[in-house]
Amino acid sequence: ELQLVESGGGLVQAGGSLRLSCVASGFKFDDYVIGWFRQAPGKEREGVSCTNTGDGTTYYADSVKGRFTVSSDNAKNTFYLQMNNLKPEDTAVYYCASPYLQCTDSAFWQPSESHRDLEVWGQGTQVTVSS
């Protein structure tokens, strides 16, 4: 069974940092597209980052570029999202997923209410940034 489990969320003040983890089971990250998404209350899902593990290329949403960094530990089959200089507008449930989409597909970055384009996704971890 393919499974992703996130952890590392919490409450942090604006300007603070958090590191989220995404552990995969049932498959290896190699040659998968792995994305971090977030969904704030009352809003649609939005793409935060997208990594093509085949060539190691990572793309970031403009809203997080320069503040968020993706890394991975293949031995632990774990993806990380390092979030620095957090802002109140970063408050959301964050989850990792392997979409059917490619990072260069515009649909990856468009807001969406659906999970139909995700092959597997985790339950999410809450990130709350206070002002």
Backbone as a chain_set.jsonl record, in Angstrom:
{"seq": "ELQLVESGGGLVQAGGSLRLSCVASGFKFDDYVIGWFRQAPGKEREGVSCTNTGDGTTYYADSVKGRFTVSSDNAKNTFYLQMNNLKPEDTAVYYCASPYLQCTDSAFWQPSESHRDLEVWGQGTQVTVSS", "coords": {"N": [[0.841, -1.19, 0.0], [0.577, 2.164, -0.915], [1.738, 4.924, 0.887], [1.85, 8.051, 2.558], [3.135, 9.994, 5.159], [2.932, 12.824, 7.071], [4.676, 15.081, 9.254], [5.656, 17.422, 11.844], [4.455, 19.888, 11.909], [3.098, 22.83, 13.576], [2.691, 25.488, 16.006], [3.873, 28.692, 15.467], [5.595, 31.79, 15.76], [5.357, 34.694, 13.653], [7.984, 35.043, 11.335], [9.386, 32.952, 12.304], [10.54, 29.475, 12.089], [9.901, 26.245, 10.676], [10.239, 22.71, 10.166], [8.969, 20.434, 8.029], [8.21, 16.969, 7.682], [7.994, 14.197, 5.452], [7.207, 10.998, 5.168], [7.575, 8.177, 3.212], [5.978, 5.098, 2.446], [5.767, 1.843, 1.075], [6.539, 2.553, -1.424], [9.291, 3.861, -3.347], [10.843, 7.085, -3.493], [12.204, 7.552, -5.835], [12.113, 8.615, -9.158], [9.557, 9.594, -8.968], [7.167, 12.235, -8.942], [7.07, 14.534, -6.418], [5.113, 16.47, -4.421], [4.55, 19.313, -2.308], [1.725, 20.514, -0.759], [-0.713, 22.918, 0.316], [-3.523, 23.799, 2.31], [-5.631, 26.212, 3.29], [-8.111, 27.185, 5.749], [-11.311, 27.32, 4.329], [-10.323, 27.751, 1.842], [-9.038, 26.738, -1.394], [-6.918, 23.957, -2.252], [-3.433, 24.569, -2.717], [-0.461, 24.468, -4.661], [2.739, 24.193, -3.273], [5.409, 23.381, -3.504], [7.255, 21.499, -5.91], [8.82, 18.557, -6.81], [10.809, 16.909, -9.087], [11.889, 13.901, -8.799], [13.426, 12.401, -10.451], [15.339, 13.974, -11.841], [16.0, 15.699, -9.898], [15.102, 18.294, -9.847], [13.527, 21.066, -8.397], [10.637, 22.991, -7.99], [9.132, 26.055, -6.955], [6.325, 27.713, -5.514], [5.574, 31.137, -6.16], [4.893, 32.521, -3.888], [6.32, 31.396, -1.816], [8.899, 31.233, -2.545], [12.343, 31.493, -1.962], [12.0, 31.392, 0.75], [11.14, 28.86, 1.529], [12.447, 25.555, 1.428], [13.084, 22.532, -0.182], [14.168, 19.275, 0.655], [15.684, 15.993, 0.717], [15.99, 12.672, 2.048], [17.115, 9.934, 0.898], [17.793, 7.459, 1.961], [16.187, 7.284, 4.16], [13.811, 7.468, 2.979], [12.403, 9.867, 2.953], [10.983, 13.071, 2.648], [11.554, 16.553, 3.014], [10.354, 19.739, 4.095], [11.624, 22.702, 4.562], [10.787, 25.539, 6.234], [11.183, 28.866, 6.404], [11.216, 32.189, 7.843], [8.437, 32.506, 8.321], [5.07, 33.484, 7.621], [1.915, 34.923, 8.658], [0.046, 34.343, 6.642], [0.882, 31.931, 5.728], [-0.323, 30.036, 7.183], [-1.915, 26.97, 7.335], [-3.091, 23.64, 6.48], [-0.628, 21.418, 5.715], [0.416, 19.136, 3.283], [2.018, 16.32, 1.795], [2.319, 14.86, -1.429], [2.011, 12.58, -4.162], [1.516, 13.429, -7.284], [-0.43, 12.777, -10.26], [0.329, 14.542, -12.061], [2.834, 16.524, -13.779], [5.611, 18.575, -12.746], [5.776, 20.756, -14.365], [3.267, 21.071, -15.349], [0.588, 23.227, -15.611], [-1.664, 22.787, -14.143], [-0.833, 21.695, -11.767], [-0.193, 23.84, -10.159], [-2.434, 25.33, -9.951], [-5.202, 26.425, -7.981], [-7.172, 23.988, -6.321], [-9.957, 21.915, -5.499], [-10.053, 19.28, -5.584], [-8.849, 15.88, -5.195], [-8.394, 14.223, -7.212], [-6.348, 14.284, -9.003], [-4.224, 13.316, -7.675], [-2.088, 10.68, -6.886], [-1.314, 9.537, -4.523], [-1.574, 10.697, -1.186], [-0.843, 12.398, 1.917], [-2.123, 12.706, 5.317], [-1.81, 15.198, 6.254], [-0.407, 18.036, 8.029], [-0.791, 20.458, 10.549], [0.027, 23.829, 10.229], [0.475, 26.736, 11.935], [0.772, 30.145, 11.996], [1.413, 32.795, 13.983], [0.757, 36.3, 14.326]], "CA": [[0.0, 0.0, 0.0], [1.311, 3.417, -0.954], [1.342, 5.773, 1.995], [2.686, 9.197, 2.925], [2.791, 10.487, 6.489], [3.617, 14.073, 7.369], [4.821, 15.503, 10.648], [6.491, 18.598, 12.019], [3.708, 21.134, 12.005], [2.957, 23.394, 14.909], [2.403, 26.917, 16.15], [5.114, 29.455, 15.468], [5.394, 33.221, 15.54], [5.81, 35.218, 12.374], [9.424, 35.122, 11.273], [9.956, 31.701, 12.775], [10.805, 28.393, 11.146], [9.477, 24.873, 10.934], [10.614, 21.743, 9.151], [8.001, 19.354, 7.878], [8.732, 15.717, 7.142], [7.042, 13.366, 4.708], [7.79, 9.663, 5.072], [6.867, 7.32, 2.269], [6.037, 3.651, 2.611], [5.125, 1.153, -0.035], [7.187, 2.923, -2.681], [10.473, 4.702, -3.237], [10.659, 8.375, -4.143], [12.893, 7.615, -7.117], [11.323, 8.742, -10.39], [8.214, 10.106, -8.706], [6.986, 13.657, -8.671], [6.602, 14.722, -5.052], [4.713, 17.848, -4.192], [3.994, 19.792, -1.046], [0.549, 21.339, -0.968], [-1.311, 23.436, 1.537], [-4.913, 24.221, 2.195], [-6.07, 27.038, 4.41], [-9.554, 27.086, 5.959], [-12.145, 28.041, 3.39], [-9.634, 27.981, 0.575], [-8.679, 25.547, -2.148], [-5.543, 23.487, -2.2], [-2.477, 25.212, -3.613], [0.847, 23.848, -4.716], [3.805, 24.949, -2.606], [6.654, 23.0, -4.17], [7.144, 20.295, -6.723], [10.14, 17.997, -7.081], [10.951, 15.786, -10.004], [12.989, 13.157, -8.188], [14.257, 11.815, -11.493], [16.495, 14.827, -12.107], [16.269, 16.509, -8.714], [14.647, 19.67, -10.012], [12.428, 21.497, -7.527], [9.994, 24.255, -8.322], [8.447, 26.638, -5.812], [5.341, 28.762, -5.743], [6.148, 32.469, -5.955], [4.602, 32.986, -2.532], [7.237, 30.811, -0.84], [10.248, 31.211, -3.108], [13.322, 32.186, -1.137], [11.739, 31.136, 2.17], [10.948, 27.427, 1.718], [13.421, 24.722, 0.731], [12.809, 21.093, -0.15], [15.312, 18.37, 0.645], [15.249, 14.605, 0.891], [16.933, 11.668, 2.547], [16.668, 8.724, 0.217], [17.973, 6.302, 2.846], [15.033, 7.252, 5.059], [12.61, 7.617, 2.142], [11.748, 11.01, 3.599], [11.069, 14.39, 2.052], [11.437, 17.61, 4.007], [10.059, 21.104, 3.666], [12.136, 23.68, 5.518], [10.038, 26.781, 6.055], [11.79, 29.965, 7.15], [10.554, 33.488, 7.744], [7.026, 32.208, 8.15], [4.132, 34.598, 7.687], [0.565, 34.456, 9.018], [-0.648, 33.805, 5.471], [1.337, 30.55, 5.487], [-1.146, 29.156, 8.008], [-2.667, 26.011, 6.523], [-2.706, 22.24, 6.588], [0.352, 21.09, 4.69], [0.53, 17.709, 3.041], [2.808, 15.916, 0.643], [1.557, 14.013, -2.33], [2.567, 12.239, -5.465], [0.427, 13.662, -8.221], [-0.316, 12.258, -11.611], [0.808, 15.675, -12.84], [4.244, 16.887, -13.787], [5.843, 19.887, -12.133], [5.598, 21.806, -15.37], [1.851, 21.183, -15.693], [-0.016, 24.374, -14.934], [-2.687, 22.3, -13.224], [-0.231, 21.435, -10.448], [-0.09, 25.083, -9.397], [-3.726, 25.996, -9.864], [-6.008, 26.017, -6.831], [-8.048, 22.858, -6.627], [-10.666, 21.289, -4.391], [-10.101, 17.843, -5.842], [-7.656, 15.05, -5.057], [-8.437, 13.238, -8.288], [-5.08, 14.285, -9.725], [-3.177, 12.831, -6.772], [-2.043, 9.223, -6.776], [-1.262, 9.237, -3.088], [-1.351, 11.897, -0.384], [-0.875, 12.156, 3.347], [-3.243, 13.267, 6.06], [-1.518, 16.602, 6.48], [0.035, 18.521, 9.334], [-1.232, 21.843, 10.684], [1.001, 24.891, 10.477], [-0.192, 27.966, 12.332], [1.73, 31.228, 12.19], [0.774, 33.924, 14.663], [1.364, 37.607, 14.005]], "C": [[0.879, 1.244, 0.0], [0.817, 4.33, 0.153], [2.352, 6.88, 2.202], [2.203, 9.707, 4.273], [3.624, 11.721, 6.777], [3.701, 14.294, 8.878], [5.623, 16.802, 10.672], [5.757, 19.919, 12.096], [3.632, 21.634, 13.432], [2.603, 24.857, 14.849], [3.717, 27.668, 16.27], [4.773, 30.925, 15.242], [5.901, 33.617, 14.159], [7.319, 35.438, 12.415], [10.125, 33.853, 11.706], [10.094, 30.665, 11.675], [10.196, 27.086, 11.616], [10.033, 23.99, 9.836], [9.597, 20.613, 9.153], [8.689, 18.136, 7.274], [7.611, 14.949, 6.46], [7.713, 12.019, 4.492], [6.925, 8.805, 4.159], [7.02, 5.862, 2.648], [5.29, 3.016, 1.448], [5.688, 1.525, -1.386], [8.412, 3.765, -2.356], [10.238, 5.993, -3.994], [11.246, 8.419, -5.548], [11.903, 7.644, -8.279], [9.853, 9.068, -10.132], [8.274, 11.631, -8.654], [6.411, 13.761, -7.269], [6.303, 16.204, -4.851], [4.334, 18.101, -2.751], [2.841, 20.733, -1.421], [0.108, 21.906, 0.378], [-2.737, 23.869, 1.263], [-5.293, 24.958, 3.466], [-7.582, 26.901, 4.561], [-10.328, 27.933, 4.961], [-11.517, 28.289, 2.041], [-9.338, 26.658, -0.12], [-7.218, 25.183, -1.924], [-4.664, 24.303, -3.143], [-1.133, 24.5, -3.542], [1.897, 24.758, -4.106], [5.142, 24.664, -3.271], [6.414, 21.714, -4.938], [8.544, 19.828, -7.08], [10.039, 16.831, -8.046], [12.15, 14.991, -9.508], [13.898, 12.522, -9.234], [15.495, 12.64, -11.791], [16.783, 15.788, -10.962], [15.816, 17.946, -8.8], [13.466, 19.95, -9.089], [11.94, 22.869, -7.96], [9.232, 24.736, -7.091], [7.384, 27.631, -6.274], [5.988, 30.114, -5.446], [5.987, 32.935, -4.51], [5.58, 32.453, -1.491], [8.684, 30.819, -1.313], [11.184, 32.052, -2.254], [13.137, 31.952, 0.351], [11.64, 29.638, 2.472], [11.977, 26.673, 0.881], [13.068, 23.252, 0.907], [14.135, 20.339, -0.13], [14.794, 16.954, 0.847], [16.378, 13.753, 1.438], [16.473, 10.344, 1.973], [16.786, 7.487, 1.096], [16.784, 6.145, 3.786], [13.715, 7.356, 4.293], [11.743, 8.764, 2.671], [12.033, 12.281, 2.823], [10.875, 15.419, 3.155], [11.036, 18.92, 3.336], [10.511, 22.024, 4.783], [11.465, 25.011, 5.231], [10.632, 27.835, 6.976], [11.004, 31.249, 6.94], [9.055, 33.326, 7.498], [6.158, 33.438, 8.373], [2.753, 34.073, 8.084], [-0.192, 33.846, 7.828], [-0.16, 32.422, 5.059], [0.532, 29.553, 6.317], [-2.034, 28.275, 7.143], [-2.339, 24.603, 6.998], [-1.793, 21.937, 5.408], [0.39, 19.575, 4.514], [1.376, 17.454, 1.796], [1.988, 14.932, -0.182], [2.386, 13.672, -3.549], [1.446, 12.375, -6.476], [0.633, 12.907, -9.523], [0.28, 13.324, -12.532], [2.324, 15.757, -12.833], [4.39, 18.288, -13.189], [5.602, 21.029, -13.114], [4.151, 21.911, -15.862], [1.251, 22.35, -14.917], [-1.049, 23.929, -13.9], [-2.127, 22.009, -11.837], [-0.351, 22.667, -9.561], [-1.421, 25.811, -9.246], [-4.474, 25.53, -8.632], [-6.976, 24.908, -7.226], [-8.707, 22.354, -5.364], [-10.573, 19.773, -4.465], [-8.772, 17.167, -5.552], [-7.576, 14.035, -6.2], [-7.125, 13.173, -9.052], [-3.911, 13.847, -8.855], [-3.236, 11.315, -6.683], [-2.044, 8.786, -5.32], [-0.982, 10.55, -2.356], [-1.464, 11.563, 1.089], [-2.043, 12.858, 4.006], [-3.045, 14.737, 6.383], [-1.068, 16.906, 7.894], [-0.251, 20.019, 9.407], [-0.05, 22.759, 10.978], [0.22, 26.161, 10.776], [0.867, 29.02, 12.651], [0.992, 32.412, 12.792], [1.515, 35.221, 14.343], [1.885, 38.299, 15.237]], "O": [[1.802, 1.367, 0.804], [-0.39, 4.493, 0.336], [3.556, 6.679, 2.044], [1.0, 9.835, 4.501], [4.854, 11.682, 6.737], [2.907, 13.764, 9.654], [6.189, 17.223, 9.663], [6.372, 20.96, 12.323], [4.047, 20.955, 14.371], [2.262, 25.397, 13.796], [4.572, 27.314, 17.082], [3.772, 31.247, 14.601], [6.761, 32.953, 13.581], [7.86, 35.95, 13.394], [11.328, 33.699, 11.494], [9.812, 30.924, 10.505], [10.005, 26.864, 12.811], [10.272, 24.445, 8.718], [9.4, 19.932, 10.16], [9.615, 18.253, 6.472], [6.444, 15.04, 6.841], [8.671, 11.909, 3.727], [5.708, 8.723, 4.32], [8.078, 5.444, 3.119], [4.327, 3.568, 0.917], [5.363, 0.893, -2.391], [8.553, 4.302, -1.258], [9.532, 6.016, -5.002], [10.829, 9.239, -6.366], [10.992, 6.822, -8.371], [9.005, 8.839, -10.994], [9.313, 12.22, -8.357], [5.388, 13.149, -6.964], [7.149, 17.065, -5.089], [3.854, 17.204, -2.057], [2.974, 21.612, -2.274], [0.512, 21.424, 1.436], [-3.101, 24.249, 0.149], [-5.277, 24.4, 4.564], [-8.266, 26.539, 3.604], [-10.037, 29.114, 4.773], [-12.101, 28.957, 1.188], [-9.385, 25.594, 0.498], [-6.41, 25.993, -1.471], [-5.094, 24.683, -4.233], [-0.729, 23.999, -2.493], [1.936, 25.955, -4.392], [5.91, 25.58, -3.567], [5.492, 20.953, -4.648], [9.356, 20.6, -7.59], [9.274, 15.89, -7.834], [13.295, 15.362, -9.765], [15.028, 12.145, -8.923], [16.581, 12.09, -11.974], [17.705, 16.6, -11.045], [16.116, 18.743, -7.911], [12.524, 19.162, -9.013], [12.723, 23.773, -8.251], [8.749, 23.935, -6.291], [7.538, 28.297, -7.298], [6.853, 30.214, -4.576], [6.835, 33.652, -3.978], [5.663, 33.0, -0.392], [9.589, 30.452, -0.563], [10.859, 33.176, -1.873], [14.024, 32.278, 1.14], [12.018, 29.201, 3.559], [12.332, 27.091, -0.221], [12.787, 22.796, 2.016], [15.093, 20.715, -0.806], [13.611, 16.746, 1.114], [17.557, 14.079, 1.302], [15.557, 9.71, 2.497], [15.973, 6.568, 0.99], [16.415, 5.033, 4.162], [12.637, 7.336, 4.889], [10.527, 8.639, 2.813], [13.16, 12.536, 2.398], [10.131, 15.191, 4.109], [11.343, 19.164, 2.169], [9.861, 22.116, 5.824], [11.561, 25.545, 4.125], [10.581, 27.697, 8.198], [10.231, 31.378, 5.991], [8.488, 33.931, 6.588], [6.465, 34.306, 9.19], [2.455, 32.899, 7.867], [-0.988, 32.925, 8.01], [-0.719, 31.807, 4.15], [0.7, 28.343, 6.16], [-2.807, 28.769, 6.322], [-1.434, 24.397, 7.806], [-2.148, 22.171, 4.253], [0.395, 18.829, 5.493], [1.431, 18.272, 0.878], [1.084, 14.267, 0.324], [3.326, 14.378, -3.913], [0.537, 11.546, -6.527], [1.737, 12.46, -9.835], [0.686, 13.025, -13.655], [2.999, 15.149, -12.004], [3.439, 19.068, -13.134], [5.262, 22.142, -12.712], [3.848, 22.755, -16.705], [1.401, 22.435, -13.698], [-1.277, 24.616, -12.904], [-2.854, 22.068, -10.846], [-0.584, 22.553, -8.358], [-1.522, 26.788, -8.504], [-4.391, 24.357, -8.269], [-7.522, 24.903, -8.329], [-8.105, 22.358, -4.29], [-10.961, 19.069, -3.533], [-7.71, 17.783, -5.646], [-6.778, 13.099, -6.151], [-6.808, 12.158, -9.672], [-2.751, 13.987, -9.243], [-4.294, 10.736, -6.438], [-2.684, 7.804, -4.941], [-0.244, 11.403, -2.85], [-2.096, 10.577, 1.469], [-2.846, 13.518, 3.346], [-3.991, 15.438, 6.741], [-1.313, 16.141, 8.826], [0.008, 20.758, 8.457], [0.762, 22.488, 11.863], [-0.595, 26.606, 9.968], [1.748, 28.798, 13.481], [0.068, 32.96, 12.19], [2.726, 35.233, 14.121], [2.422, 39.402, 15.145]]}, "num_chains": 1, "name": "protein.A"}
